[in-house]
């Protein structure tokens, strides 16, 4: 129970900090007349004080993260956070994760006075945050792939109507929903800044990290070198991608039982742990207070992770 509460506090800290960063960046574009329409002066003062506090907290995170901006580790997280669609830098994510680890560790130590237990929970928090990032990346990649067929059809129709490829991408950025619109808007902004189309598409391919879009980029770059009917090429690729999406859906239906088994394997020990905490508290606490129990707890967690990974490998079929 203490583990669950501590990890929850750490994760809430991460999401709260993420919200503060997004709020601080979005608040710069607020319409001042919208704020001045309020007649309650006290509410306006409280809002200003809150915004000042948020900006100070964001400046603290930004200032603390600045020395490690150029680290390879931070740049790796930069790419992953772009793939996840989160508007923070890799160095800022590292600082936020450290804040969560410290809060969780201190909370557990104050409740249990057990440094070993506090270290375990502190190491568990980054795993949870990293899992969240991976889930966000996978969800965004799947959403992008689901939209890619319609996106290519839109580009092909725009090319037939006489638009250039850059203008067709602008149409996608304006007409379609995120994440496709966000990525194509990013490409059009890069091109307007002087970056070549080839480099812009390669950077987008790195952000999206989709084998389907890699096929699109390859086709576009080859067409620009040797020529050809790009609209017809994109139509063919669109049909291929839609067929692959249909096949993936069938595979997901066939592997649903295995994926559900992996989820049960992951969650069942925690559910049993919560039940034992209330049903047989003294024996349950031996896992954390006795050295043998601590060793058994570590071994069981490692075996749980290994079992989950093995099942995921079994049901993860490349298409």
Secondary structure, 3 states (H helix, E strand, C coil): CHHHHHHHHHHHHHHHHHHHHHHHHHHCCCCHHHHHCCCCHHHHHHHHHHHHHHHHHHHHHHHHHHCCCCCHHHHHHHHHHHHHCCCCCHHHHHHHHHHHHHHHHHHHHHHHCCHHHHHHHHHHHHHHHHHHHHHHHHHHHHHHHHHHHHHHHHHHHHHHCCCCHHHHHHHHHHHCCCCHHHHHHHHHHHHHCCCCHHHHHHHHHHHHCCHHHHHHHHHHHHHHHHCCCHHHHHHHHHHHHHHHHHHHHHHHHHCHHHHHHHHHHHHHHHHHHHHHHHHCHHHHHHHHHCHHHHHHHHHHHHHHHHHHHHHHHHHCCCC
